[in-house]
Amino acid sequence: MQKVTIEPVTRIEGHAKVTIHLNDHGGVERAFMHVNEWRGFEKFSEGRPFFEMPQITPRICGICPVSHHLAAAKACDYVAGVIPPRPASLLRELMHMGQIIQSHSMHFFELAGPDLLLGFDADPEVRHVGGLIQANPELALKAVKLRAFGQDIIRRIGGRRIHPTFAVPGGVNGPFSSEHKEAILGQYDEMVAIMKVGIELVKQWYDANMNVVESFAVFQTGYMGLVDSKGGLQLYDGKVRLVDREGKLWEEYDPQQYLSVVAERVEDWSYLKFPYYRKRGWPDGVYRVGPLARLNLASHIPTPMAQEEFKLFRSLNGGKPVEATLYYHYARLIEGLYALERAREILEDPEILSTDIISHSTRLVGEGVGVIEAPRGTLFHHYKTDDHGMLTHVNLIVATGHNNYAMNKSVEMVAKTFVDGKNITEGMLNRVEAAIRAHDPCLSCSTHAIGAMPLVVEVVGADGQLIQRTGRS
């Protein structure tokens, strides 16, 4: 059997490789996504005071620092036995909306955009953000503005765009100012218009490439994500909902009980674990998370403009879950629109300028789970401490881990559909990478890398001899 290796996978956060195994006729037998980074972050957090985690965990990743910062703070609230005042929770959620806006816009325009807007088969020398700038400088400028707006929200609340130190156990460490509020609101209309440009672009691409969409990693799984008390889309707080491949409820549970619901499987070809729904077992209990999952399981979106797009999204498969992997991009932009609308709602709440921003702990519970919908999906932070508040156990299940099965399934399906082992082209292999990129993985988050491991694709023949190896550094 021949093997093709893609290394590294490009335009993702972190490092991985893909191996494609071919039969004697050049057909794809199997394909795997290998995450080669070592996971050790949880272990070296042990022995630290629990209240340091909102400052330590953002260092897991420079793309997702706000998600880890807030999930850690929510876990610490439980450990400390405190409930933050409402103004503090509003400020945390506002920062989270900034994270959603900047991350989703970056992914669509800068990471996935080169494939969609320039073409899967475009020359790799131009199939990147620089090529987008050359092809459409006006659109590129709008994309930069939109991401900068999300980062500006984070900076105005947390003091800096990356690795904020704002949320603390029981609340936040400083009030919000009316000057910052007005500065953000002053940009709102322009940012909504840009997000809508992205939505129209991706819808036009679908209309022109429906044959690709319908043949590109379309498969059934369950779906998991947070919902509010009415079943609506929720990104900051709520209960965790799991639905099956038909959209019917598997379970809706308190995040503190996640270990009774989620189990993890280990495969010898990846350092990244494979979570699944414990009660259904492996592989019947596999599920997806992230924008596609959240829109598949929510009953509605509680903001008007995003709700109108949500209705169109849910009509794509006759009201049943949307299964095509490439629709992650549309779902991502709909969530970006929701985040903009939700940010405005929070900014117009009278309590946003309140100085009632911290609750003080009078007891140590010693254990807590913080859950948030990171841009890439459901993020769990679980901490246990001794009687002095020193961490004795840390467990993180990151969105990219939840999607591990789905990414591997997507890689294999796309490879079998598009890769011809007798005539391998760069565009074929790029489609395999695009199957991973659609999930917007953050492999440093999922594995907490030490060092750097590139992504390689190898093609191996039936006799085990290497036919072709493609690598990127």
C-alpha positions in Angstrom: 0.0 0.0 0.0 1.3 3.5 -0.9 1.1 6.5 1.4 0.9 10.2 0.7 1.8 12.6 3.5 0.8 16.3 3.8 2.9 18.1 6.3 2.2 20.7 7.6 -1.5 21.5 7.2 -1.5 25.2 6.4 -3.7 28.1 7.4 -4.7 26.5 10.8 -3.5 27.3 14.3 -1.0 24.7 15.4 0.6 21.7 13.6 -0.7 18.5 12.1 -0.1 16.1 9.3 -2.3 14.0 7.0 -1.4 10.5 5.7 -3.4 9.1 2.7 -3.1 5.4 2.1 -3.6 4.2 -1.5 -4.3 0.8 -3.0 -2.5 -0.6 -6.0 -5.0 1.1 -8.4 -4.4 4.6 -6.9 -7.6 4.7 -5.0 -7.7 6.0 -1.4 -8.2 3.2 1.2 -7.8 5.2 4.4 -6.7 8.7 5.4 -5.8 10.1 8.8 -5.2 13.5 10.5 -2.3 13.1 12.9 -1.9 15.6 15.8 1.7 15.2 16.8 2.0 17.7 19.6 2.4 16.5 23.1 -0.3 17.4 25.6 1.1 18.5 29.0 -0.5 21.8 30.0 -2.9 20.3 32.5 -0.2 18.4 34.4 2.1 21.4 34.9 -0.8 23.5 36.1 -1.0 21.2 39.2 0.4 22.8 42.3 -0.5 26.3 41.3 -3.1 28.4 43.2 -6.4 28.1 41.4 -6.9 31.8 41.1 -3.9 32.1 38.8 -5.6 30.0 36.1 -7.4 32.9 34.3 -3.9 34.4 33.7 -2.1 31.1 33.0 -4.5 29.4 30.6 -4.7 32.2 28.0 -1.0 31.4 27.2 -2.2 28.1 25.8 -2.9 30.0 22.6 -2.5 33.5 21.1 -5.7 33.0 18.9 -8.0 31.8 21.7 -6.8 33.5 24.8 -10.1 35.1 25.7 -11.9 31.8 25.5 -9.5 30.2 28.0 -9.4 33.3 30.2 -13.2 33.3 30.6 -13.6 29.5 30.9 -11.0 29.5 33.6 -12.6 32.4 35.4 -16.0 30.6 35.4 -14.4 27.5 36.8 -12.7 29.6 39.5 -16.1 31.1 40.4 -17.3 27.6 41.3 -14.1 26.7 43.1 -14.4 29.9 45.2 -18.1 29.4 45.8 -19.1 32.9 44.3 -21.5 34.2 41.8 -20.3 37.3 39.9 -22.6 40.4 39.9 -24.6 40.8 36.8 -22.5 43.8 35.5 -19.4 41.6 35.7 -21.0 38.8 33.8 -22.1 41.3 31.1 -18.6 42.6 30.8 -17.2 39.1 30.5 -19.8 38.3 27.8 -19.0 41.5 25.9 -15.3 40.6 25.8 -16.4 37.1 24.6 -18.4 38.7 21.7 -15.2 40.6 20.7 -13.4 37.2 20.6 -16.2 35.7 18.5 -16.1 38.6 16.0 -12.3 38.7 15.6 -11.9 35.0 15.4 -14.8 34.2 13.0 -13.9 37.1 10.7 -10.2 36.1 10.6 -11.1 32.6 9.7 -13.4 33.3 6.9 -11.5 36.1 5.2 -7.9 35.1 5.9 -7.8 31.3 6.5 -10.7 29.8 4.5 -11.1 32.8 2.2 -8.2 32.0 -0.1 -9.7 28.6 -1.0 -13.2 29.9 -1.5 -12.4 33.3 -3.2 -9.3 32.3 -5.2 -10.0 28.7 -5.8 -8.8 25.3 -4.4 -6.5 24.9 -7.4 -5.0 28.4 -7.3 -1.3 28.7 -7.2 -0.1 28.2 -3.6 2.1 31.3 -4.1 -1.0 33.4 -4.2 -3.5 31.3 -2.4 -3.2 33.1 0.9 -4.2 36.4 2.5 -1.6 38.3 0.4 -3.3 37.0 -2.7 -6.6 38.2 -1.5 -5.2 41.6 -0.9 -3.9 41.7 -4.5 -7.2 40.3 -5.9 -9.6 42.5 -4.0 -7.9 45.2 -1.8 -11.2 46.8 -0.8 -12.5 43.5 0.6 -9.2 42.8 2.3 -9.3 46.2 4.0 -12.9 45.5 5.2 -11.8 42.2 6.6 -8.9 43.8 8.5 -11.3 46.4 10.0 -13.7 43.8 11.1 -11.1 41.7 12.9 -9.6 44.9 14.4 -13.0 45.8 15.8 -13.3 42.6 17.7 -9.8 43.0 19.0 -10.6 46.6 20.0 -13.5 45.4 22.1 -11.2 43.0 23.9 -8.6 45.7 24.4 -11.0 48.3 25.7 -12.4 45.9 28.3 -9.3 43.8 29.2 -6.5 46.3 28.7 -4.9 44.5 25.8 -5.9 42.4 22.8 -4.1 39.2 23.6 -3.8 37.5 27.0 -6.1 39.8 29.0 -6.1 39.9 32.8 -9.6 41.1 33.3 -11.7 38.3 34.7 -11.0 37.2 38.2 -12.8 34.7 40.5 -16.1 36.4 41.5 -16.1 39.0 38.7 -13.8 41.4 36.9 -11.0 43.7 38.1 -12.2 47.0 36.8 -15.3 48.9 35.6 -16.1 49.9 32.1 -16.1 53.5 30.9 -18.7 55.5 28.9 -15.9 56.6 26.6 -15.1 53.0 25.6 -18.8 52.3 25.3 -19.4 55.1 22.8 -16.2 54.3 20.9 -17.4 50.7 20.3 -21.0 51.7 19.4 -19.6 54.3 17.0 -18.2 51.6 14.8 -21.2 49.2 15.0 -23.1 50.0 11.8 -20.0 49.8 9.6 -19.0 46.4 11.2 -22.5 44.9 10.6 -22.3 46.0 7.0 -18.9 44.2 6.6 -20.2 41.0 8.2 -23.1 41.1 5.8 -20.7 41.4 2.9 -19.0 38.2 4.1 -22.4 36.4 4.4 -23.4 37.4 0.8 -20.0 36.3 -0.5 -20.2 32.9 1.0 -23.8 32.4 -0.2 -22.8 33.4 -3.7 -20.0 30.9 -3.5 -22.4 28.1 -2.5 -24.7 29.0 -5.3 -21.9 28.7 -7.8 -20.3 25.6 -6.3 -23.1 23.5 -5.0 -21.7 20.4 -6.6 -18.6 20.8 -4.5 -20.6 21.5 -1.3 -22.7 18.4 -1.8 -19.7 16.1 -2.4 -17.3 17.6 0.2 -17.5 15.6 3.5 -21.2 15.3 4.0 -21.9 12.9 6.9 -24.1 12.4 10.0 -23.0 12.9 13.6 -24.6 14.2 16.8 -24.1 17.9 17.7 -23.3 19.6 21.0 -23.3 23.2 22.3 -24.8 25.6 24.8 -28.4 26.9 24.7 -30.3 29.4 26.8 -33.4 28.6 28.8 -35.6 28.8 25.7 -33.3 26.6 23.6 -31.8 29.6 21.7 -28.2 30.0 20.7 -26.0 30.9 23.6 -22.2 31.4 23.5 -21.4 32.6 27.0 -23.5 30.6 29.5 -26.4 28.1 29.7 -26.9 24.3 29.6 -25.2 22.0 27.2 -27.5 20.4 24.7 -26.6 17.2 22.8 -28.8 16.2 19.8 -28.6 13.2 17.5 -28.0 13.1 13.7 -31.7 13.8 13.2 -31.7 16.8 15.5 -33.6 14.9 18.3 -32.6 15.5 21.9 -30.0 13.1 23.3 -29.5 15.0 26.5 -29.4 18.5 28.0 -27.3 18.9 31.1 -25.6 21.1 33.6 -22.0 21.7 32.5 -20.9 20.6 36.0 -22.0 17.1 35.1 -20.0 16.9 31.8 -18.0 13.8 32.9 -21.1 11.7 33.2 -22.0 12.6 29.6 -18.7 12.9 27.7 -16.1 10.1 27.4 -12.8 10.1 25.5 -11.2 7.5 23.3 -7.5 7.2 22.5 -6.0 6.1 19.1 -2.3 5.3 18.7 -1.8 7.5 15.7 -2.7 10.9 17.4 -2.0 12.7 20.6 -5.4 14.3 20.4 -8.2 12.3 22.2 -11.6 11.5 20.6 -14.6 12.6 22.8 -18.0 11.0 22.4 -21.4 10.7 24.1 -20.9 8.2 26.8 -24.4 6.8 26.8 -24.3 5.9 23.1 -20.7 4.6 23.1 -18.1 4.7 20.3 -18.6 5.4 17.4 -22.4 5.8 17.6 -22.0 8.7 20.1 -19.6 10.9 18.1 -20.7 14.5 17.7 -19.6 17.8 16.2 -19.2 21.2 18.0 -18.7 24.7 16.8 -20.8 27.0 14.5 -22.3 24.2 12.4 -23.3 22.2 15.5 -24.6 25.2 17.5 -26.9 26.2 14.6 -28.0 22.6 14.2 -29.1 22.2 17.8 -30.5 25.7 18.6 -34.2 26.4 18.3 -33.5 30.0 17.3 -31.1 32.9 17.6 -32.3 35.6 20.0 -31.2 38.6 17.8 -33.2 39.8 14.8 -30.7 40.0 11.9 -28.9 36.7 12.8 -32.3 35.0 13.3 -33.3 35.9 9.7 -30.1 34.2 8.4 -30.7 31.3 10.8 -34.0 30.6 9.2 -32.3 30.4 5.8 -29.6 28.1 7.2 -32.1 25.7 8.8 -34.0 25.5 5.5 -30.9 24.1 3.7 -31.7 20.5 4.8 -35.5 20.8 5.2 -35.2 21.7 8.9 -33.0 18.7 9.8 -29.3 19.2 10.8 -27.1 20.6 8.0 -24.5 18.0 7.4 -22.2 19.4 4.7 -18.9 20.4 6.2 -18.4 23.4 4.0 -21.5 25.0 5.6 -19.3 25.6 8.7 -18.3 28.9 6.9 -21.9 30.2 6.6 -22.7 29.2 10.2 -19.6 31.0 11.4 -20.6 34.3 9.7 -24.2 34.0 11.1 -22.7 33.7 14.6 -20.5 36.7 13.8 -23.6 38.7 13.0 -25.2 37.5 16.3 -22.1 38.5 18.2 -22.3 42.0 16.8 -25.9 42.3 17.7 -25.4 40.9 21.2 -22.5 43.2 21.8 -24.8 46.2 21.0 -27.4 44.8 23.4 -24.9 44.5 26.2 -23.5 48.0 25.6 -27.0 49.5 25.7 -27.7 47.7 29.0 -27.7 50.4 31.8 -25.7 48.1 34.1 -22.7 47.9 31.8 -21.2 51.0 33.5 -21.9 49.8 37.1 -19.1 49.5 39.6 -20.7 46.5 41.2 -18.3 44.1 39.5 -16.9 41.7 42.2 -18.3 39.2 44.7 -16.0 38.1 47.4 -15.6 34.5 48.4 -16.3 33.4 52.0 -15.7 29.7 51.4 -13.7 27.3 49.2 -15.7 24.7 47.4 -12.6 23.2 45.9 -14.0 22.0 42.6 -15.6 23.7 39.6 -16.2 23.4 35.9 -16.2 26.4 33.6 -17.8 26.1 30.2 -18.0 28.6 27.3 -18.6 28.3 23.6 -15.3 29.2 22.2 -15.3 30.3 18.5 -14.4 26.7 17.6 -16.9 25.0 19.9 -17.6 23.9 23.5 -14.7 24.4 25.9 -14.5 22.7 29.3 -12.2 23.8 32.2 -12.4 21.5 35.2 -10.3 22.3 38.4 -9.9 20.5 41.7 -8.0 21.9 44.7 -6.8 21.0 48.1 -8.0 22.8 51.3 -5.6 25.6 50.6 -6.7 26.3 47.0 -3.8 24.6 45.4 -4.7 22.8 42.2 -4.6 19.0 42.5 -6.3 18.1 39.2 -6.9 20.0 35.9 -8.9 18.7 32.9 -9.5 20.6 29.7 -11.6 19.4 26.8 -11.1 21.8 24.0 -13.4 22.4 20.9 -10.8 20.9 18.5 -10.8 17.7 20.6 -14.6 17.4 20.3 -14.2 17.7 16.5 -11.4 15.2 16.2 -13.6 12.4 14.8 -15.3 14.9 12.4 -12.0 16.2 11.1 -10.7 12.7 10.5 -13.9 11.7 8.8 -13.8 14.8 6.6 -10.2 14.1 5.6 -10.9 10.6 4.6 -14.1 11.4 2.7 -12.5 14.3 0.8 -9.4 12.2 0.0 -11.6 9.4 -1.4 -13.6 11.9 -3.5 -10.9 14.1 -4.8 -7.4 12.4 -4.6 -6.3 10.4 -7.6 -3.3 8.4 -6.6 -2.1 8.0 -10.2 -2.1 11.7 -10.8 -1.7 13.6 -7.6 -1.9 17.4 -7.8 -1.4 20.1 -5.2 -5.0 21.2 -5.6 -6.2 17.7 -4.6 -4.1 17.8 -1.4 -5.3 21.3 -0.7 -8.9 20.1 -0.7 -7.9 17.6 2.0 -6.4 20.4 4.0 -9.5 22.5 3.4 -11.6 19.8 5.1 -9.6 20.4 8.2 -9.7 24.2 7.9 -13.5 24.2 7.7 -13.5 23.2 11.3 -11.1 26.0 12.2 -9.0 23.8 14.5 -6.7 25.2 17.1 -4.3 22.3 17.7 -2.2 24.2 20.3 -5.3 24.5 22.4 -6.2 20.9 21.9 -2.8 19.4 22.7 -0.9 22.3 24.4 2.1 21.8 22.2 5.8 21.8 23.3 7.9 22.5 20.3 6.7 22.5 16.7 5.6 19.6 14.5 5.0 20.2 10.8 2.2 18.7 8.8 3.2 16.1 6.1 1.2 14.2 3.6 2.6 10.9 2.3 1.3 8.6 -0.4 2.2 5.0 0.2 1.7 2.1 -2.2 0.2 -1.3 -1.6 3.8 -2.7 -0.9 4.4 -0.1 1.8 6.8 1.9 -0.3 6.6 5.7 -0.2 5.4 7.1 -3.5 5.1 10.8 -2.8 5.7 13.1 0.2 4.6 16.6 0.3 5.6 18.9 3.2 5.3 22.5 4.1 7.3 24.4 6.7 
